Amino acid sequence: MQKTKVALVVGGSRGIGRAVAVRLAASGFDIWLTYRENRSAAEEVKTAIEAQGRTYG
């Protein structure tokens, strides 16, 4: 049985948090992401994560 790797990225809509979220997704992690204000930036990160075949929560 293969275990699913999941990462929680706090402040993931921009800057370092965004880069970490996208990199972890590229490494095979499903991503749970939080952000403070910028919903449109978070949606862009979501699109990038899903484009890599990973789940976004």
N, C-alpha and C positions, 0 to 999 in steps of 0.2 A: 504494500500500500504506500503510495507516494503522499508525502505530507505537503500541504499548501503553505507556502511562506507568505506571511502577511506583515506589512509594515505600516505603522501609524506615523504620518509626517505632519507635524504641527507647523503652521505657517507656510503651507506648501503652494500657495498661489503665485509666489514670485520669488526672485532672488535665489538664495542658497536652498531654501526649502523646495522650490520648484525643481531645481537641478537635482536634488537628492531624490525627489519623488520619481522623476523621469528615469534617473539612473537605476534606482531600485526596480522599477517596472521592467527595464531592459534586462535586469539580472534575474528576472523570474518571480518577483514579488507581486502579490496583489496589494493594492494601496488603499489605505484609509487616510483621507486628507482633511485637515482643518484649515480654515482661513478666517480672517477677521472681517474684512470689508469688501474686497474686490471679487464679486461673484463671477464676473466675466473672465477674469484671469484664471480663476479656479476651473471654469468650464473649458478653457484652453488646455489646461493641464490634464483634465479628464479626457479630452479628445486625444492628447498625446499618449496617455497611458493605455487607453482602449485601442489605439492604433497598433500597439505592441502586443495586442492579444491578452492583456491583463485586465483584471477586474478593478473597478474604482468604486469606493464606498464613501 
